[in-house]
Amino acid sequence: MLICFFGTGIISIPIMLGFYEVEFFAEMLKQAHSEDFTEMFIGMLFGVAILEEACKLAVLVVIWKWLSKTEISVRTFMFYGLM
């Protein structure tokens, strides 16, 4: 379980930061710091929230395929994602 906790934090954050080199995500990050609520909401949603969770999911899938030889339940997978 600790590998999920540290893996999603240590591995997924540099991956996410690498995505900010892509123009779309860089623009969304700029919008996240906007004064306008609508622009800020869209920027936070697409530039931070969805990107962060997608990176964390990718790391969890790799860890699951690497460590687990059997299938795990959706509930267990979600628990690992909450760490």
C-alpha positions, -999 to +999 in steps of 0.1 A: +000+000+000+028+024+007+041+020-029+007+033-041+009+063-017+045+073-026+042+061-062+013+083-071+029+113-054+065+109-064+060+096-099+028+112-111+038+148-102+069+149-125+048+134-153+021+160-147+047+188-148+060+174-181+025+179-196+027+216-188+052+219-217+022+212-240+006+244-251-029+234-242-021+225-206+001+256-202-028+278-214-052+260-190-027+266-161-026+303-170-064+304-170-064+288-135-049+320-122-074+342-139-096+367-121-127+356-140-145+328-123-154+310-155-119+310-168-105+300-135-129+271-132-122+258-167-084+262-161-085+244-128-107+216-142-088+208-174-053+221-164-051+207-129-078+184-117-083+161-147-046+161-156-036+152-120-061+124-117-052+110-151-015+109-142-023+093-109-044+067-127-016+059-151+008+053-123-017+031-104-023+010-135+014+004-140+019-004-103-011-028-105+002-046-136+037-048-121+028-060-086-004-079-089-007-112-108-044-114-103-073-090-108-082-066-081-117-053-074-128-018-084-132-009-047-096-018-039-084+001-070-103+032-059-089+028-023-054+029-038-063+059-058-075+078-027-040+074-011 
